[in-house]
């Protein structure tokens, strides 16, 4: 991957993590 592609992937992963955290805060019983 080019550096910019790797940065985009890292940004996407960070967004996914925050999204999961958001869902987990709403549905704490959901296994991820």
MARSEVO-907471 format. One record per residue: residue number from 0; residue in one letter; x, y, z of N, C-alpha, C in turn. Coordinates in nm, 2 decimals. Example, Ala and Ser with C-alpha at 12.3 -4.5 7.8 and 13.67 -1.06 7.14 Angstrom:
BEGIN
(atom 0, 'a', (1.32, -0.57, 0.78), (1.23, -0.45, 0.78), (1.32, -0.33, 0.78))
(atom 1, 's', (1.28, -0.22, 0.71), (1.37, -0.11, 0.71), (1.29, 0.00, 0.79))
***
This chain:
BEGIN
(atom 0, 'x', (0.08, -0.12, 0.00), (0.00, 0.00, 0.00), (0.09, 0.13, 0.00))
(atom 1, 'x', (0.04, 0.23, -0.07), (0.11, 0.36, -0.06), (0.08, 0.42, 0.07))
(atom 2, 'x', (0.16, 0.51, 0.12), (0.14, 0.57, 0.25), (0.01, 0.63, 0.27))
(atom 3, 'x', (-0.04, 0.70, 0.16), (-0.18, 0.76, 0.17), (-0.29, 0.66, 0.18))
(atom 4, 'x', (-0.27, 0.54, 0.12), (-0.37, 0.44, 0.13), (-0.37, 0.38, 0.27))
(atom 5, 'x', (-0.25, 0.36, 0.32), (-0.24, 0.30, 0.46), (-0.30, 0.40, 0.56))
(atom 6, 'x', (-0.28, 0.53, 0.54), (-0.34, 0.63, 0.63), (-0.49, 0.62, 0.62))
(atom 7, 'x', (-0.54, 0.61, 0.49), (-0.69, 0.60, 0.47), (-0.75, 0.48, 0.54))
(atom 8, 'x', (-0.67, 0.36, 0.53), (-0.72, 0.24, 0.59), (-0.72, 0.26, 0.75))
(atom 9, 'x', (-0.62, 0.32, 0.80), (-0.61, 0.34, 0.94), (-0.72, 0.43, 0.99))
(atom 10, 'x', (-0.75, 0.53, 0.91), (-0.86, 0.63, 0.94), (-1.00, 0.55, 0.94))
(atom 11, 'x', (-1.01, 0.46, 0.84), (-1.14, 0.38, 0.83), (-1.15, 0.29, 0.95))
(atom 12, 'x', (-1.04, 0.23, 0.99), (-1.04, 0.14, 1.10), (-1.07, 0.22, 1.23))
(atom 13, 'x', (-1.02, 0.34, 1.25), (-1.05, 0.42, 1.36), (-1.20, 0.45, 1.37))
(atom 14, 'x', (-1.25, 0.49, 1.25), (-1.39, 0.52, 1.24), (-1.48, 0.40, 1.28))
(atom 15, 'x', (-1.43, 0.28, 1.23), (-1.51, 0.16, 1.26), (-1.51, 0.13, 1.41))
(atom 16, 'x', (-1.39, 0.15, 1.48), (-1.38, 0.13, 1.62), (-1.47, 0.22, 1.70))
(atom 17, 'x', (-1.47, 0.35, 1.66), (-1.56, 0.45, 1.73), (-1.71, 0.41, 1.70))
(atom 18, 'x', (-1.74, 0.36, 1.58), (-1.87, 0.32, 1.55), (-1.91, 0.20, 1.64))
(atom 19, 'x', (-1.83, 0.10, 1.65), (-1.85, -0.01, 1.74), (-1.87, 0.03, 1.88))
(atom 20, 'x', (-1.79, 0.13, 1.93), (-1.80, 0.18, 2.07), (-1.93, 0.25, 2.09))
(atom 21, 'x', (-1.98, 0.32, 1.98), (-2.11, 0.39, 1.99), (-2.22, 0.29, 2.00))
(atom 22, 'x', (-2.22, 0.19, 1.92), (-2.32, 0.08, 1.92), (-2.32, 0.01, 2.06))
(atom 23, 'x', (-2.19, -0.02, 2.10), (-2.18, -0.09, 2.23), (-2.24, -0.01, 2.34))
(atom 24, 'x', (-2.22, 0.12, 2.34), (-2.27, 0.20, 2.45), (-2.43, 0.20, 2.45))
(atom 25, 'x', (-2.49, 0.19, 2.33), (-2.63, 0.18, 2.32), (-2.68, 0.04, 2.35))
(atom 26, 'x', (-2.61, -0.06, 2.30), (-2.65, -0.20, 2.32), (-2.54, -0.27, 2.40))
(atom 27, 'x', (-2.52, -0.25, 2.53), (-2.41, -0.31, 2.60), (-2.42, -0.46, 2.61))
(atom 28, 'x', (-2.54, -0.52, 2.58), (-2.55, -0.66, 2.59), (-2.51, -0.73, 2.46))
(atom 29, 'x', (-2.49, -0.65, 2.35), (-2.45, -0.71, 2.22), (-2.30, -0.76, 2.23))
(atom 30, 'x', (-2.28, -0.88, 2.19), (-2.14, -0.93, 2.18), (-2.09, -0.89, 2.05))
(atom 31, 'x', (-1.97, -0.83, 2.05), (-1.90, -0.78, 1.92), (-1.80, -0.88, 1.88))
***
